Amino acid sequence: MEKLQPKLIACLKDYSGGQLARDIVAGVIVAIIALPLSIALALASGVGPEQGLYTAIFAGFVISLLGGSRVQIAGPTAAFATIVAGVVATNGFEGLVLATVMAGILLVIMGLLRLGSLIRFIPRTITVGFTAGIAVTIAIGQVKDFLGLTFTHAPVETVEKIEAIGASIGTMNPTALLVGLLALAILIIVPKIPGFKRVPPSLIAILVCAFLVELCQLNVNTIGDLYTVSSALPKPSLPGFSLSTLMTVLPDAVTIAVLAAVESLLSCVVADGMIGDKHNSNMELVAQGAGNICSAIFGGIPATGAIARTAANVKNGGRSPVSGMVHAIVLLLVLVLLMPYASLIPMPVIAAILFMVAYNMSEWRAFVGICKESPKSDIFVLVLTFALTVIFDLVVAIIVGFLLTVILFMKRMADETKVVRREDVNVPATVAVYRLSGPLFFGAAEKIAILGQTEKVETVIVSMESVTAIDATGMHQLKAVYKALQKKNIPLILAGVQDQPLKMLQKAGLYAEIGAANYYETTEKAVETL
């Protein structure tokens, strides 16, 4: 069993000055990338711009310090934006802090209970579906600022936002639209220009558009027009709470914990492939929990592993958690020294950045690929999860999608369980040989009832080479078959029983009832003894 040990400890055993230099460079570059994203994602989450930096600083540092990955970069991510906005709108920022602390505690418990490996039980159809759904909700949420619309109220739900956009389309600000289009053009074109690939296009878009708006005194809302920007360091504090408030935010806490676990571990898997390493999933969950608790205490929002920032860290030479810690320290310096300048950032630029974030996280190619290559049941789960995420919320989407996936999987497995009378073996007419294949579980157990209805034979041989597993219902049905044959004085012979079914037979006492003499390694050996 893998020890709960931070990757930093293993990395420092053979750490060199050269690697320290590479980690510092990578950390600075990732901080430059994270700066506009942290501000933009905080605004998309319905909180102040500095809250995004608090998250990247405190959660980012703690998760790198304690994490189970060498290169994971953590901070605010787009996946949380709609969830956080909903919690803030419903329960206020105090409710969000409490939900985030509770989520952090849940993540720590998950790590201590060694639940990190359970990530593999979440189907790709669900992760792609809700990721695409979140991308759409984020994009819809930015239309207001991109077009410079004036809403009469602040809608929370995605459907309400669409209605508000339609109702206020007449208030569109053409200047805001032009600034947004300029920012979008920079974000798309700059990465394609040779020599600019290492320069974050979002930073260029912010600098160019902010300079243009300020120089020409354009009629475009900036962050400073809508928010009070603070460069003060946050003071640690915990919200007051009662049993009723705990119960109110518990569903949100569970959602945040599950999403943080899924996204961080998926990011770790991607990072492993880039550097040829293996992360410690349980330690990563503990670190994610600790990071989220610290983020909430210091005024931040939920955090998790960010795939794009992690990839940038790897590409720029980061190979230890030191780079993630440097990234957090650089952002701390930016908060203290440069944060007032954030008030000059035009809102259409923030919207354009989030449009690109939504596009990059949408996984539309994976979405289309699943629709082209997968069974109809998988496509149905994918589309349903996507639609529920957009129309309702992530909790409903994951619960319904997961339950539907389980039901469809059980049906598929039940369809694979078959009972066929073999005609390819040379046996007397008084002997019936059946091939039983597939898992013998509650969804398919009734199929073997036909074995107990066998007539006009003196012996029944059941070939079980292809039975991989039996559950309690399957064992109950097999006992019923044995009893039915026993009443007819027809012996039951089992051949090729695999390890798990054999252990179940022994545990249930059916092995002893049938008798060791009626078990054979293969069907051929059973036939030879007749």
Disulfide bonds with the S-S distance in Angstrom:
none
